[in-house]
């Protein structure tokens, strides 16, 4: 599974879509960027992380996404962001980008 980025303005269903994707996985780690970075800095147990079949990261910026994705190459990730993502950019060529319009 490719990593997924769901972007769009507030109240467009990003979290609902992310939760629907997560529901197809057995063990999910649902977190936000800051919590995950704090865990990594404190020396999180990688065996515990590898137990999860999906990591769902909310409240992240495009920079956060590009920073985190290479650290978790063997665990699929779903990123939820309010920021615009340029899906044509070579930085995001390995992601499936879902852009939600303003309602």
C-alpha positions as CSV (number, residue, x, y, z in Angstrom):
1,X,0.0,0.0,0.0
2,X,1.2,3.5,-0.9
3,X,1.3,6.1,1.8
4,X,-1.7,8.3,1.6
5,X,-2.1,12.1,2.1
6,X,-5.6,13.5,2.7
7,X,-5.7,17.3,2.4
8,X,-8.4,19.8,2.4
9,X,-10.0,22.6,4.4
10,X,-11.7,22.0,7.8
11,X,-14.9,20.1,7.9
12,X,-14.5,18.3,4.5
13,X,-14.4,14.7,5.7
14,X,-10.6,14.2,5.9
15,X,-10.8,12.4,9.3
16,X,-13.8,10.3,8.2
17,X,-12.0,9.1,5.1
18,X,-8.8,8.4,7.2
19,X,-10.9,6.4,9.7
20,X,-12.5,4.4,6.9
21,X,-9.1,3.5,5.6
22,X,-7.9,2.6,9.1
23,X,-10.9,0.4,9.6
24,X,-9.6,-1.9,6.9
25,X,-6.5,-2.6,9.0
26,X,-6.0,-4.9,12.0
27,X,-3.8,-2.7,14.3
28,X,-3.8,1.0,13.9
29,X,-1.6,3.6,15.7
30,X,-3.6,6.9,15.6
31,X,-1.5,9.9,16.6
32,X,-0.5,13.4,15.6
33,X,2.8,14.6,14.3
34,X,4.0,16.1,17.6
35,X,3.2,13.0,19.7
36,X,4.9,10.7,17.2
37,X,8.0,12.9,17.1
38,X,8.1,13.0,20.9
39,X,7.9,9.2,21.0
40,X,10.7,8.9,18.4
41,X,12.9,11.3,20.4
42,X,12.3,9.4,23.6
43,X,13.4,6.1,22.0
44,X,10.1,4.4,21.2
45,X,10.2,0.6,21.1
46,X,10.4,-0.3,17.3
47,X,8.9,-3.7,18.0
48,X,5.8,-2.0,19.4
49,X,5.6,0.2,16.3
50,X,6.1,-2.7,13.9
51,X,3.1,-4.4,15.6
52,X,0.9,-1.9,13.8
53,X,-0.4,-2.4,10.3
54,X,-1.1,1.3,9.7
55,X,0.0,4.6,11.3
56,X,-2.6,7.4,10.9
57,X,-0.9,10.8,11.5
58,X,-3.2,13.9,11.9
59,X,-2.2,17.6,12.2
60,X,0.8,17.5,10.0
61,X,2.3,19.9,7.5
62,X,3.8,19.0,4.1
63,X,7.3,19.3,5.7
64,X,6.2,16.9,8.5
65,X,5.0,14.3,6.0
66,X,8.3,14.4,4.0
67,X,10.2,14.1,7.3
68,X,8.2,11.1,8.7
69,X,7.6,9.0,5.7
70,X,11.2,7.8,5.1
71,X,11.4,6.7,8.8
72,X,8.5,4.2,8.4
73,X,9.2,2.5,5.1
74,X,7.7,-0.8,6.1
75,X,4.5,0.5,7.8
76,X,1.9,2.1,5.6
77,X,0.9,5.6,6.7
78,X,-2.1,7.9,6.3
79,X,-1.4,11.6,6.8
80,X,-4.2,14.1,7.4
81,X,-3.4,17.8,6.7
82,X,-5.2,21.1,6.3
83,X,-2.3,22.2,4.0
84,X,-2.4,22.2,0.2
85,X,-0.3,19.4,-1.3
86,X,1.0,19.6,-4.8
87,X,0.4,16.1,-6.0
88,X,2.4,16.9,-9.2
89,X,5.6,17.6,-7.2
90,X,8.3,15.0,-7.3
91,X,8.4,15.1,-3.5
92,X,5.0,13.4,-3.4
93,X,5.3,11.0,-6.3
94,X,5.3,8.0,-4.0
95,X,2.1,9.1,-2.2
96,X,-1.5,8.7,-3.1
97,X,-2.8,12.3,-2.6
98,X,-6.5,12.8,-1.9
99,X,-7.5,16.5,-2.2
100,X,-10.9,17.4,-0.8
101,X,-12.5,20.6,-2.0
102,X,-14.1,23.2,0.2
103,X,-17.7,22.5,0.8
